[in-house]
Amino acid sequence: MLPLLPTTVVGSFPQPEWLVDRAALLSGGVPRVPKPTLWRVPEDLREEAHDDATRLVVRDMERAGVDIVSDGEVRRESYFAWLAPALTGLDVTKPGTAIARTGRPTPVPRAVGPITRPKPVLARHTRFLRGETDHPIKITVPGPFTLTALTHNEYYPDAPSLALAYAAVVNEELRDLKAAGADFVQLDEPYLQAWPDRAREYGVAAIDRALEGIDGPTVVHLCFGYAHTVRDKPSGYSYLPELERCRATHVSIEAARSSDRSHPRRSSWASWTWATRASRRRRPWRVESGRRSRTCRPIASCRRPTAA
């Protein structure tokens, strides 16, 4: 049974130097399409190396007292880039271009046909994590709105249609994650904050389709972007109250404000979660610790480095 205020991580965890070329990762920006040259381990040994790195993450989280553990996303080049290669209808070998939240163009998948998911993507990884810990586990997946924001659309009539197509395959994946043993599932939706006007148009509809029929705790996560690439953060969220009416049982947000130099925690990266109206009769739970952060502390004294 979980404590009254259980702790978890947003999702990711530092990848060991023997696994990933960190300098190349930081210099190239957040990958939106596969970038296998980031891995230090040959492809034929990579899955075994990913398993070993996951074991280290789980042990670290258990020693730190984290109640709801993740696999640290150590198998991923980014939170985003792993899904598109597993779907049909997307071309990642000849990427298109989208404007990132930093305002710079970035290579992204091109939608060139109907988007479908031929087979489960993370089910095997979820079963592995389930076998490594007795703690409740959480798996994260990029949400349909953010997937749409970072896709060059050459097939669907408009962005809402593309978002609903993504939502359908995300829903299929979440169902398989639950069947594989995931206790918590989370949609990473940073572009709800980056593109609030478009989010108001079709963000909740896409999220609701992605979470349709998914039992148990479901989380939508928003943030201001990776601290390494987004230096100046706004003082508040441009899109947040709208999520009160979505299907998700919880919403997770980054609480750091690095652009506010007078803020006592401007060098920290904390995150907290509250229950939405959809789960008012459930007990709210809180989450802290940011992407690539190393430790977990009580929410009242959480301080985090801004390095990615």
C-alpha positions in Angstrom: 0.0 0.0 0.0 1.3 3.4 -0.9 1.9 6.1 1.8 -0.3 9.2 2.1 2.1 11.2 0.0 4.0 8.8 -2.3 7.0 9.9 -4.2 8.0 9.2 -7.7 10.1 10.7 -10.6 8.8 12.5 -13.6 10.2 9.7 -15.7 13.8 9.9 -16.8 17.0 9.4 -14.9 20.7 10.0 -15.7 22.0 7.5 -18.3 25.5 6.1 -17.4 28.5 7.3 -19.4 29.2 3.8 -20.5 25.8 3.7 -22.2 25.4 7.0 -24.0 27.7 9.7 -25.4 26.5 12.5 -23.1 28.5 15.3 -24.9 26.9 14.3 -28.2 23.5 14.2 -26.7 23.8 17.7 -25.1 25.4 19.3 -28.2 22.8 18.0 -30.7 19.6 19.1 -28.9 16.7 16.8 -28.0 16.4 14.1 -30.7 13.0 13.9 -32.4 14.0 11.2 -34.8 16.3 8.2 -34.1 20.0 9.0 -33.5 21.7 5.7 -32.9 25.2 7.3 -32.9 24.5 8.5 -29.4 24.9 5.0 -28.0 28.3 3.8 -26.9 27.2 0.1 -27.0 27.0 -1.8 -30.3 23.5 -2.6 -31.5 23.9 -6.4 -30.9 24.6 -5.8 -27.2 22.4 -2.8 -26.7 19.3 -4.5 -25.3 21.4 -6.3 -22.7 23.1 -3.0 -21.8 19.7 -1.3 -21.5 18.6 -4.1 -19.1 21.7 -3.6 -17.0 21.2 0.2 -16.9 17.5 -0.3 -15.9 18.6 -2.5 -13.0 20.9 0.2 -11.8 18.1 2.8 -12.0 15.7 0.7 -10.1 18.2 0.0 -7.3 19.0 3.7 -7.0 15.3 4.6 -6.8 14.6 2.0 -4.2 17.6 3.1 -2.1 16.4 6.7 -2.3 13.0 5.7 -1.0 11.0 6.4 -4.2 7.6 4.7 -3.9 6.6 4.6 -7.5 9.6 3.7 -9.7 10.2 4.0 -13.4 12.8 2.5 -15.7 14.5 5.9 -15.9 13.8 6.0 -19.7 17.4 4.9 -20.1 16.6 2.9 -23.2 15.5 6.1 -25.0 17.5 8.7 -26.9 14.8 11.2 -25.7 11.3 11.0 -24.3 10.0 11.4 -27.9 12.2 9.7 -30.5 11.5 6.1 -29.7 7.9 5.8 -30.8 7.8 7.0 -34.4 10.1 4.2 -35.8 7.6 1.6 -34.5 4.6 3.1 -36.3 3.6 2.9 -39.9 2.7 6.1 -41.8 5.8 8.0 -40.5 9.1 8.6 -42.3 12.0 9.1 -40.0 14.7 8.4 -42.6 13.8 11.5 -44.5 12.6 13.8 -41.7 10.6 17.0 -42.1 10.9 20.1 -40.0 9.0 21.6 -37.2 9.6 24.6 -34.9 10.6 23.6 -31.4 9.6 25.5 -28.4 12.9 27.3 -28.5 11.9 28.8 -31.8 14.4 26.9 -33.8 13.7 24.4 -36.6 14.3 20.8 -35.7 14.2 17.5 -37.7 10.9 15.6 -37.0 9.1 12.6 -38.4 7.0 13.1 -41.6 3.4 11.8 -41.6 3.1 10.3 -45.1 0.3 7.8 -44.6 -2.2 6.3 -42.1 -0.5 6.1 -38.7 -0.9 2.6 -37.2 1.0 0.5 -34.6 1.8 -3.0 -36.0 2.8 -4.4 -32.6 3.4 -3.4 -28.9 6.5 -1.2 -28.4 7.2 -1.1 -24.7 5.5 -4.2 -23.4 8.7 -6.2 -23.1 10.4 -3.4 -21.3 7.5 -3.0 -18.9 7.5 -6.7 -18.1 11.2 -6.5 -17.4 10.7 -3.6 -15.0 7.8 -5.4 -13.3 10.1 -8.3 -12.7 12.9 -6.1 -11.2 10.9 -4.5 -8.3 8.0 -5.0 -5.9 7.2 -1.3 -6.0 4.4 0.1 -8.1 5.8 1.1 -11.5 5.1 3.9 -13.9 5.7 4.0 -17.7 5.7 7.2 -19.7 4.6 7.7 -23.3 4.7 10.9 -25.4 1.1 12.3 -25.6 -0.8 12.8 -28.9 -0.7 16.6 -28.8 3.1 16.8 -28.4 3.5 14.1 -31.1 1.4 16.2 -33.4 3.4 19.4 -32.6 6.6 17.6 -33.6 5.4 15.9 -36.8 5.6 17.3 -40.3 2.1 16.5 -41.6 1.9 15.6 -45.3 -1.1 13.3 -45.1 -3.8 14.2 -42.6 -6.2 17.1 -43.5 -5.4 19.1 -40.4 -3.6 19.0 -37.0 -6.7 17.8 -35.0 -7.0 14.8 -37.3 -3.3 13.9 -36.9 -3.7 14.2 -33.1 -6.6 11.8 -33.0 -4.7 9.3 -35.2 -1.8 9.5 -32.7 -4.2 9.2 -29.8 -5.6 6.0 -31.2 -2.1 4.3 -31.4 -1.1 5.7 -28.0 -4.3 4.2 -26.5 -3.4 0.8 -28.0 0.1 1.1 -26.4 -1.2 2.1 -23.0 -3.6 -0.9 -23.0 -0.6 -3.2 -23.6 1.5 -1.4 -20.9 -1.3 -2.0 -18.4 -1.5 -5.7 -19.4 2.3 -6.0 -19.0 2.1 -4.8 -15.4 2.3 -1.0 -15.4 0.5 0.5 -12.3 0.7 4.1 -13.5 0.8 5.4 -17.1 1.8 8.9 -18.0 1.4 11.1 -21.1 4.2 13.5 -21.6 2.7 16.7 -23.1 5.2 19.6 -22.8 3.8 21.2 -25.9 0.4 21.9 -24.3 2.3 24.7 -22.5 4.3 25.7 -25.6 1.3 26.0 -27.9 -1.7 26.9 -25.6 -4.0 28.3 -28.3 -3.8 25.1 -30.4 -4.1 23.1 -27.1 -7.4 24.7 -26.4 -8.6 23.7 -29.8 -8.0 20.0 -29.6 -5.7 19.1 -26.7 -8.2 17.7 -24.3 -10.0 15.7 -27.1 -6.7 14.1 -28.1 -5.8 13.3 -24.5 -9.2 11.8 -23.8 -9.0 9.6 -26.8 -5.6 8.4 -25.7 -6.8 7.5 -22.2 -10.2 6.0 -23.3 -10.8 2.8 -21.4 -7.5 2.9 -19.4 -8.1 1.9 -15.8 -6.1 3.0 -12.8 -4.1 6.1 -12.3 -3.4 8.1 -15.4 -1.1 11.2 -15.5 -0.6 14.1 -17.9 2.8 15.8 -17.5 3.5 19.4 -18.5 6.8 21.2 -18.2 8.7 24.2 -19.6 11.2 22.1 -21.5 14.6 20.6 -20.8 16.6 22.9 -18.5 19.7 22.5 -20.8 17.9 23.9 -23.8 15.2 26.2 -22.3 17.1 28.7 -20.1 14.4 31.3 -19.6 11.1 29.9 -18.2 7.9 31.7 -17.8 6.5 32.5 -14.3 3.3 30.4 -14.8 1.5 28.0 -17.1 -0.4 29.3 -20.2 -2.4 26.0 -20.3 -3.4 24.3 -17.2 -7.0 24.8 -15.9 -8.3 23.3 -19.1 -7.0 19.9 -18.0 -9.4 19.8 -15.1 -12.0 18.4 -17.5 -9.8 15.7 -19.2 -9.9 12.0 -18.5 -6.6 11.9 -16.7 -6.8 11.2 -13.0 -3.7 13.3 -12.2 -1.8 16.2 -13.7 2.0 16.6 -13.1 3.8 19.9 -13.6 7.3 21.3 -13.4 7.4 24.0 -10.7 10.8 25.6 -11.4 10.9 29.2 -12.7 14.5 29.8 -13.8 13.6 33.1 -15.5 12.6 34.6 -12.2 15.9 35.6 -10.7 14.4 36.7 -7.4 12.7 33.3 -6.9 14.4 31.4 -4.0 14.2 28.2 -6.0 15.2 29.5 -9.4 18.0 26.8 -9.5 15.7 23.9 -8.7 13.5 21.7 -10.8 10.6 20.3 -8.8 7.4 18.8 -10.0 4.1 18.1 -8.3 0.9 16.4 -9.1 -2.7 16.8 -8.1 -5.9 14.9 -8.8 -8.2 16.1 -11.5 -12.0 16.3 -11.2 -12.2 12.9 -12.8 -10.7 11.4 -9.7 -12.0 13.6 -6.9 -13.0 10.5 -4.9 -9.5 9.1 -5.2 -6.7 10.1 -2.9 -4.4 12.7 -4.5 -0.8 11.8 -4.7 2.2 14.0 -5.2 5.3 13.6 -7.3 8.6 15.3 -7.2 12.1 15.1 -8.8 12.8 16.4 -12.3 14.1 14.9 -15.5 17.7 13.7 -15.1 17.6 14.6 -11.4 19.5 12.1 -9.2 17.7 12.1 -5.8 14.3 12.4 -4.3 13.6 14.4 -1.1 10.4 15.4 0.7 8.4 17.8 -1.4 8.7 20.7 1.0 12.5 20.8 0.7 12.9 19.8 -2.9 15.8 21.5 -4.8 17.1 20.4 -8.1 20.0 21.4 -10.4 19.1 22.9 -13.7 21.6 20.9 -15.7 19.9 18.5 -18.1 
